[in-house]
Amino acid sequence: MPELVNVQAIPRVEVDSSNVAEVGHDVGTDTLVVLFHNGGMYAYDDVPRATYDEMIAAESVGKFFNTRVKGKFDFRKV
């Protein structure tokens, strides 16, 4: 079971995406936090920092999320 982390406290950056509003990553727990424009927030477990770095640098953050994160990592709605 992943270490509990206060995902609200993980700093997030705004991204240019029609679907994703903000993303953040906690290095200590490898937790990726994704805030969607619809207000939904999800925490993804065991996501390497490199995946987060690639996501925020991607030409399409939404496409990256759909192909490289969604369905690949355990997650929970926050």
N, C-alpha and C positions, 0 to 999 in steps of 0.2 A: 504494500500500500504506500502511495507516495506521501512524502512529508507534507503536513498541512501548512499552507502558507496563506497569508492574508493577501489574496489576489488584488483586492482594492488598493493595496499599498504599493503594488508593482508599478513603477513609472511606465507610462505609455507615450507613444509618439503618434501624432496624427499622420495618416497616410492618404494619398490621393487615390480614392477608389469609390466606385458607385455603391459598393456593398459594405466594405470594411471601413470603419471610422478611425480606429486606433488599435495599435498592437504594442505589447510590452513583453519583456522576458526577464525572468529571475534566474540568474546564473547559479545560485546556490541549490535550487531545486529543479532546474531545467523546466520551469513552468512557463508556457506561452499563454498570454492573455489576449483575447481578440474581442474587441467591442465593435458591434455592427451598427450601422446607421439606424436600424429598427429598434435599437436600445438593448438588444440581447448581448450578454457578455458570457464568454466561455473560457474556461481554463483547460489547456491541453498539457498532459503530463509527459515528462521525459523527452522534451523537444530540445535538440542540441542548439546551442547558441548560433552555430553556423546556419541553421535553418532559419532562425529569426533574422539574422543579418541578410540572408538571401531574400527573405520575404520583403523586408522594408526597402530593399534595393531593386526589387523586381519591377519591370515595366508595367505589369498588371498584378497588383497585390491580390485581387480577387481570384484571378486565374491561378496564381501560385498557391493560394490557400486551398482552392478546390482540387488541385492536382498533387500537392505535396504535404498538406496537413490534414484536410478533411478525410476521415476514414482511416487515417494512418496512425493516429495517436489516441489513447484513452482521453476522455474529456468529461467535463461536468459543467452544467449551467451554473453561473454564479448569480 
